[in-house]
Amino acid sequence: MHDRMQAVVDVLWDCFHDQGVSWVGFYVDQPNEPDDRRLVLGPCRDKPACSPIGLHGVCGQALRSRAVRIVRDVNELGGNYIACDPRDRSEIVVPLIDSDGNCPAVLDVDSWQVGAFDETDAAGLGEVLRAAGL
């Protein structure tokens, strides 16, 4: 699974970093850890990120709800935003759902632009994950 995640990260980064995407990566669930340490950094580009992170942020919300989260402006999240890069302004998080309905990880994509992501992006990222077998 790690190799497929890395391939997805590399393709997305290569295609979109020139269009304002500032970071692409996966957070992998560690269900036996306490909630504040559940998500650990998996494959990512292009800079380090916070790890581990808790379930209170957008990634944790997507993991728990098993639903895509699109954040138009991260400044509107207040304490529910985990700021790894203060320049980031919007975010989309897509949960990976396996055939048993479990969510082993989430794909997180950040942008320096407000309103960078919408439902079209959510659908496209979902297709990329399915094509990669994730």
Residue frames as a rotation matrix with the C-alpha (Angstrom) as fourth column:
MET 1
0.565 0.825 0.000 0.00
0.825 -0.565 0.000 0.00
0.000 0.000 -1.000 0.00
HIS 2
0.320 -0.531 -0.785 2.88
0.277 -0.739 0.614 2.37
-0.906 -0.414 -0.089 0.79
ASP 3
-0.704 -0.651 0.285 4.26
0.427 -0.067 0.902 2.14
-0.568 0.756 0.325 -2.76
ARG 4
-0.189 0.731 0.655 0.84
0.926 -0.090 0.367 2.91
0.327 0.676 -0.660 -4.28
MET 5
0.704 0.404 -0.584 0.43
0.623 -0.747 0.234 5.86
-0.341 -0.528 -0.777 -1.93
GLN 6
-0.123 -0.843 -0.524 3.84
0.222 -0.538 0.813 7.21
-0.967 -0.016 0.253 -2.92
ALA 7
-0.713 -0.099 0.695 2.98
0.691 0.074 0.719 6.84
-0.123 0.992 0.016 -6.61
VAL 8
0.343 0.907 0.244 -0.26
0.905 -0.389 0.174 8.81
0.253 0.161 -0.954 -6.11
VAL 9
0.579 -0.195 -0.792 1.55
0.394 -0.784 0.480 11.54
-0.714 -0.590 -0.377 -4.19
ASP 10
-0.491 -0.870 -0.047 4.22
0.335 -0.238 0.912 11.84
-0.804 0.432 0.408 -6.88
VAL 11
-0.497 0.374 0.783 1.70
0.846 0.011 0.533 12.03
0.191 0.927 -0.322 -9.74
LEU 12
0.603 0.791 -0.105 -0.50
0.791 -0.577 0.204 14.59
0.100 -0.206 -0.973 -7.98
TRP 13
0.335 -0.562 -0.756 2.49
0.321 -0.686 0.653 16.71
-0.886 -0.461 -0.049 -7.00
ASP 14
-0.680 -0.668 0.301 3.96
0.474 -0.088 0.876 16.65
-0.559 0.739 0.377 -10.50
CYS 15
-0.314 0.649 0.692 0.60
0.883 -0.068 0.465 17.60
0.349 0.757 -0.552 -12.04
PHE 16
0.535 0.821 0.197 -0.55
0.648 -0.549 0.528 20.28
0.542 -0.155 -0.826 -9.61
HIS 17
0.127 -0.479 -0.868 2.26
0.883 -0.344 0.319 21.97
-0.451 -0.808 0.380 -7.68
ASP 18
-0.862 -0.445 0.242 2.60
0.506 -0.731 0.458 24.61
-0.027 0.517 0.855 -10.40
GLN 19
-0.288 0.854 0.434 -1.12
0.269 -0.363 0.892 25.40
0.919 0.374 -0.126 -9.95
GLY 20
-0.068 0.214 0.975 -0.93
-0.706 -0.701 0.104 26.43
0.705 -0.681 0.199 -6.29
VAL 21
0.872 0.275 -0.405 -0.95
0.054 0.769 0.637 23.04
0.486 -0.578 0.656 -4.57
SER 22
0.313 -0.759 0.571 1.48
-0.836 -0.505 -0.212 23.40
0.450 -0.411 -0.793 -1.69
TRP 23
-0.652 -0.491 0.578 1.45
-0.719 0.644 -0.263 19.90
-0.243 -0.587 -0.772 -0.22
VAL 24
0.355 0.697 -0.623 0.14
-0.738 0.618 0.272 16.40
0.574 0.363 0.734 -0.98
GLY 25
-0.736 -0.676 -0.006 0.27
-0.546 0.599 -0.586 13.48
0.400 -0.429 -0.810 1.39
PHE 26
0.178 0.731 -0.659 -1.34
0.019 0.667 0.745 10.66
0.984 -0.145 0.104 3.27
TYR 27
-0.405 -0.186 0.895 -2.04
-0.903 -0.068 -0.423 10.29
0.140 -0.980 -0.141 6.94
VAL 28
-0.336 0.172 -0.926 -2.32
-0.110 0.969 0.220 6.67
0.935 0.176 -0.307 8.05
ASP 29
0.492 0.643 0.587 -4.58
-0.694 -0.117 0.710 5.63
0.525 -0.757 0.389 10.92
GLN 30
-0.706 -0.613 -0.355 -3.08
-0.146 0.616 -0.774 3.95
0.693 -0.495 -0.524 13.95
PRO 31
0.179 0.979 0.098 -6.32
-0.257 -0.050 0.965 2.75
0.950 -0.198 0.242 15.60
ASN 32
0.429 -0.044 -0.902 -4.59
0.730 0.604 0.318 1.40
0.531 -0.795 0.291 18.72
GLU 33
-0.721 -0.692 0.034 -3.10
0.576 -0.626 -0.526 4.79
0.386 -0.360 0.850 19.57
PRO 34
-0.277 0.613 -0.740 -4.84
0.627 -0.468 -0.622 7.48
-0.728 -0.637 -0.255 21.66
ASP 35
0.611 0.678 0.408 -7.02
0.744 -0.317 -0.588 9.87
-0.270 0.663 -0.698 19.63
ASP 36
0.820 -0.302 -0.487 -4.41
-0.281 -0.952 0.119 12.66
-0.499 0.040 -0.866 19.80
ARG 37
-0.258 -0.963 -0.077 -1.82
-0.650 0.114 0.752 10.39
-0.715 0.243 -0.655 18.08
ARG 38
0.358 0.554 0.751 -4.02
0.049 0.792 -0.608 8.36
-0.932 0.254 0.257 15.72
LEU 39
0.975 0.063 0.211 -2.88
0.213 -0.017 -0.977 9.75
-0.058 0.998 -0.030 12.37
VAL 40
0.178 -0.975 -0.133 0.77
0.159 -0.105 0.982 9.45
-0.971 -0.196 0.137 11.36
LEU 41
0.303 -0.142 -0.943 2.40
-0.787 -0.595 -0.163 10.87
-0.538 0.791 -0.292 8.27
GLY 42
0.497 -0.136 0.857 2.69
0.458 0.880 -0.126 8.55
-0.737 0.455 0.500 5.31
PRO 43
-0.353 -0.626 0.695 4.10
0.923 -0.111 0.369 9.33
-0.154 0.772 0.617 1.85
CYS 44
0.664 0.555 -0.501 4.06
0.482 -0.830 -0.280 13.05
-0.572 -0.055 -0.819 1.10
ARG 45
-0.286 -0.702 0.653 5.48
0.930 -0.369 0.011 15.86
0.233 0.610 0.758 -1.04
ASP 46
0.530 -0.828 0.183 7.09
0.331 0.003 -0.944 18.38
0.781 0.561 0.276 -0.90
LYS 47
-0.343 -0.621 0.705 7.97
-0.542 -0.483 -0.688 19.35
0.768 -0.618 -0.171 2.62
PRO 48
-0.881 0.010 -0.472 7.71
0.355 0.674 -0.648 17.81
0.312 -0.739 -0.598 6.08
ALA 49
-0.072 0.913 0.403 4.37
-0.317 -0.404 0.858 17.96
0.946 -0.066 0.318 7.88
CYS 50
-0.202 0.100 0.974 3.00
-0.978 -0.080 -0.194 17.56
0.059 -0.992 0.114 11.38
SER 51
0.328 0.321 -0.888 2.96
-0.254 0.936 0.244 14.03
0.910 0.145 0.389 12.72
PRO 52
-0.632 0.767 0.109 1.31
0.760 0.588 0.277 12.48
0.148 0.258 -0.955 14.58
ILE 53
-0.798 0.489 0.353 -1.91
-0.463 -0.871 0.161 14.46
0.386 -0.036 0.922 14.49
GLY 54
-0.789 0.556 0.262 -5.11
-0.011 0.414 -0.910 13.95
-0.614 -0.721 -0.320 16.39
LEU 55
-0.555 0.676 0.484 -8.62
0.831 0.462 0.309 13.33
-0.015 0.574 -0.819 15.21
HIS 56
0.077 0.637 -0.767 -9.86
0.548 -0.670 -0.501 16.88
-0.833 -0.382 -0.401 15.91
GLY 57
-0.531 -0.363 -0.766 -8.49
-0.349 -0.729 0.588 18.35
-0.772 0.580 0.260 12.67
VAL 58
0.188 0.617 -0.764 -9.85
-0.944 -0.100 -0.313 18.08
-0.270 0.781 0.564 9.14
CYS 59
-0.469 -0.413 -0.781 -7.99
-0.642 0.767 -0.020 14.82
0.607 0.492 -0.624 8.47
GLY 60
-0.987 0.119 0.108 -9.43
-0.009 0.628 -0.778 13.29
-0.160 -0.769 -0.619 11.62
GLN 61
-0.225 0.960 -0.164 -12.90
-0.555 -0.265 -0.788 14.50
-0.801 -0.086 0.593 10.72
ALA 62
0.082 0.204 -0.976 -12.63
-0.974 0.224 -0.036 12.89
0.211 0.953 0.217 7.28
LEU 63
-0.806 -0.431 -0.406 -11.35
-0.329 0.896 -0.298 9.65
0.492 -0.107 -0.864 8.83
ARG 64
-0.856 0.484 0.182 -14.17
-0.031 0.302 -0.953 9.48
-0.516 -0.821 -0.244 11.38
SER 65
0.015 0.939 -0.344 -16.98
-0.550 -0.279 -0.787 10.48
-0.835 0.200 0.512 9.00
ARG 66
-0.393 -0.283 0.875 -15.55
0.521 0.716 0.465 8.58
-0.758 0.638 -0.134 6.03
ALA 67
0.699 0.632 0.336 -16.54
0.672 -0.419 -0.610 11.59
-0.245 0.653 -0.717 3.96
VAL 68
-0.177 -0.725 0.666 -14.57
0.848 -0.455 -0.270 14.07
0.499 0.517 0.696 1.85
ARG 69
0.450 0.221 -0.865 -13.88
0.667 -0.728 0.161 17.36
-0.594 -0.649 -0.475 3.59
ILE 70
-0.034 -0.402 0.915 -13.37
0.825 -0.529 -0.202 20.49
0.565 0.748 0.349 1.50
VAL 71
0.247 0.018 -0.969 -12.18
0.760 -0.624 0.182 23.57
-0.602 -0.781 -0.168 3.36
ARG 72
0.708 0.116 0.697 -12.54
0.607 -0.605 -0.515 26.79
0.362 0.787 -0.499 1.37
ASP 73
0.214 -0.629 0.747 -10.52
-0.361 -0.762 -0.538 28.87
0.908 -0.154 -0.390 3.86
VAL 74
-0.048 -0.304 -0.951 -8.60
0.641 0.721 -0.263 27.23
0.766 -0.622 0.161 6.69
ASN 75
-0.892 -0.283 0.352 -8.72
-0.033 -0.736 -0.676 30.48
0.451 -0.614 0.648 8.67
GLU 76
-0.094 0.956 0.279 -12.42
-0.769 -0.248 0.590 29.79
0.633 -0.159 0.758 9.26
LEU 77
0.250 0.171 -0.953 -11.64
0.173 0.961 0.218 26.57
0.953 -0.219 0.210 11.15
GLY 78
0.557 -0.090 0.826 -10.11
-0.743 -0.500 0.446 28.16
0.372 -0.861 -0.345 14.24
GLY 79
-0.052 -0.597 0.801 -8.87
-0.906 0.365 0.214 25.52
-0.420 -0.714 -0.560 16.68
ASN 80
0.623 0.334 0.707 -9.92
-0.072 0.925 -0.373 22.69
-0.779 0.182 0.601 14.39
TYR 81
0.913 -0.377 -0.156 -7.11
-0.177 -0.021 -0.984 23.49
0.367 0.926 -0.086 11.97
ILE 82
0.589 -0.807 0.045 -3.69
0.419 0.353 0.837 21.91
-0.691 -0.474 0.546 12.36
ALA 83
0.941 -0.215 -0.261 -1.34
-0.334 -0.703 -0.627 24.40
-0.048 0.677 -0.734 10.73
CYS 84
0.497 -0.822 0.278 1.77
0.704 0.570 0.424 22.74
-0.507 -0.015 0.862 9.36
ASP 85
-0.640 -0.620 0.453 2.42
0.767 -0.549 0.332 25.64
0.043 0.561 0.827 6.96
PRO 86
-0.269 0.570 -0.776 0.89
0.433 -0.648 -0.626 29.02
-0.860 -0.505 -0.073 7.84
ARG 87
-0.774 -0.051 -0.632 0.80
-0.472 -0.618 0.628 29.94
-0.422 0.784 0.455 4.13
ASP 88
-0.865 0.492 0.094 -1.80
0.465 0.720 0.515 27.25
0.186 0.489 -0.852 3.36
ARG 89
-0.793 0.609 -0.025 -5.27
-0.590 -0.777 -0.222 28.66
-0.154 -0.161 0.975 2.77
SER 90
0.333 0.933 -0.133 -7.45
-0.943 0.329 -0.055 25.75
-0.007 0.144 0.990 1.60
GLU 91
-0.748 -0.540 0.385 -7.54
-0.592 0.806 -0.019 21.99
-0.300 -0.242 -0.923 1.91
ILE 92
0.374 0.807 -0.457 -9.26
-0.846 0.499 0.188 18.87
0.380 0.316 0.869 0.67
VAL 93
-0.633 -0.502 0.590 -9.14
-0.706 0.686 -0.174 15.53
-0.318 -0.527 -0.788 2.49
VAL 94
0.225 0.642 -0.733 -10.32
-0.835 0.515 0.195 12.30
0.503 0.568 0.652 0.88
PRO 95
0.091 -0.166 0.982 -10.70
-0.773 0.610 0.175 9.18
-0.628 -0.775 -0.073 3.03
LEU 96
-0.597 -0.266 -0.757 -9.56
-0.658 0.702 0.272 5.82
0.459 0.660 -0.594 1.68
ILE 97
0.160 0.731 0.664 -12.36
-0.894 0.392 -0.217 3.33
-0.419 -0.559 0.716 2.26
ASP 98
-0.861 -0.503 -0.076 -11.56
-0.492 0.787 0.371 -0.37
-0.127 0.357 -0.926 1.91
SER 99
-0.537 0.659 -0.526 -13.98
-0.249 0.472 0.846 -3.11
0.806 0.585 -0.089 0.86
ASP 100
-0.388 0.369 -0.845 -14.92
0.819 0.558 -0.133 -3.73
0.422 -0.744 -0.519 4.52
GLY 101
0.615 0.664 0.426 -15.86
0.443 -0.738 0.509 -0.07
0.652 -0.124 -0.748 5.05
ASN 102
0.469 -0.550 -0.691 -12.74
0.749 -0.168 0.641 0.66
-0.469 -0.818 0.333 7.10
CYS 103
0.933 -0.229 0.278 -10.72
-0.033 -0.824 -0.566 3.83
0.359 0.519 -0.776 6.61
PRO 104
0.557 -0.774 -0.301 -7.00
0.826 0.478 0.298 3.03
-0.087 -0.414 0.906 6.90
ALA 105
-0.560 -0.787 -0.259 -5.79
0.702 -0.617 0.356 6.45
-0.440 0.018 0.898 5.70
VAL 106
0.687 0.689 -0.231 -6.72
0.434 -0.644 -0.630 9.83
-0.583 0.333 -0.741 4.25
LEU 107
-0.193 -0.656 0.730 -5.30
0.961 -0.275 0.007 11.77
0.196 0.703 0.684 1.33
ASP 108
0.480 0.247 -0.842 -4.67
0.535 -0.843 0.058 15.43
-0.695 -0.478 -0.536 2.21
VAL 109
-0.166 -0.484 0.859 -4.03
0.937 -0.348 -0.015 18.14
0.306 0.803 0.512 -0.41
ASP 110
0.232 0.146 -0.962 -3.31
0.624 -0.780 0.032 21.75
-0.746 -0.608 -0.272 0.57
SER 111
0.153 -0.153 0.976 -3.17
0.878 -0.432 -0.205 24.97
0.453 0.889 0.069 -1.43
TRP 112
-0.736 -0.454 -0.502 -1.92
0.617 -0.756 -0.221 28.51
-0.279 -0.472 0.836 -0.90
GLN 113
-0.850 0.480 0.218 -5.13
-0.207 -0.683 0.700 29.79
0.485 0.550 0.680 -2.57
VAL 114
-0.603 0.755 0.256 -8.49
-0.375 0.014 -0.927 30.29
-0.704 -0.655 0.275 -0.88
GLY 115
0.387 0.920 -0.054 -11.22
-0.537 0.177 -0.825 28.19
-0.750 0.348 0.563 -2.49
ALA 116
-0.449 -0.700 -0.555 -8.82
-0.858 0.163 0.487 26.03
-0.250 0.695 -0.674 -4.48
PHE 117
-1.000 0.018 -0.009 -10.89
0.016 0.984 0.180 22.83
0.012 0.180 -0.984 -4.22
ASP 118
-0.251 0.968 -0.007 -14.46
-0.958 -0.250 -0.139 21.82
-0.136 -0.028 0.990 -5.02
GLU 119
0.398 0.528 0.750 -16.61
-0.455 0.824 -0.338 18.74
-0.797 -0.207 0.568 -5.63
THR 120
0.884 -0.153 -0.442 -14.99
-0.388 0.287 -0.876 18.20
0.261 0.946 0.195 -9.04
ASP 121
-0.137 -0.986 0.091 -11.63
-0.820 0.062 -0.569 17.83
0.556 -0.153 -0.817 -7.31
ALA 122
-0.165 0.152 0.975 -13.17
-0.807 0.547 -0.222 15.43
-0.567 -0.823 0.033 -4.78
ALA 123
0.830 0.526 0.184 -14.52
-0.302 0.702 -0.645 13.24
-0.468 0.480 0.742 -7.59
GLY 124
0.658 -0.639 -0.398 -11.21
-0.469 0.066 -0.881 13.37
0.589 0.766 -0.256 -9.50
LEU 125
-0.328 -0.797 0.508 -9.14
-0.916 0.136 -0.378 12.48
0.232 -0.589 -0.774 -6.44
GLY 126
0.200 0.496 0.845 -11.50
-0.634 0.723 -0.275 9.61
-0.747 -0.480 0.460 -5.71
GLU 127
0.967 0.137 -0.214 -10.96
-0.254 0.511 -0.821 8.30
-0.003 0.848 0.529 -9.24
VAL 128
0.178 -0.978 -0.111 -7.18
-0.712 -0.050 -0.701 8.56
0.680 0.204 -0.705 -8.85
LEU 129
-0.338 -0.276 0.900 -7.34
-0.898 0.382 -0.220 6.60
-0.283 -0.882 -0.377 -5.58
ARG 130
0.598 0.612 0.517 -9.53
-0.392 0.786 -0.477 3.89
-0.699 0.083 0.711 -7.14
ALA 131
0.852 -0.313 -0.420 -7.24
-0.364 0.223 -0.904 3.62
0.377 0.923 0.076 -10.17
ALA 132
-0.168 -0.970 0.178 -4.28
-0.786 0.023 -0.618 3.16
0.595 -0.244 -0.766 -7.81
GLY 133
-0.018 0.236 -0.972 -6.10
0.243 0.944 0.225 0.41
0.970 -0.232 -0.074 -5.94
LEU 134
-0.947 -0.295 -0.124 -6.44
0.205 -0.262 -0.943 2.51
0.246 -0.919 0.308 -2.82
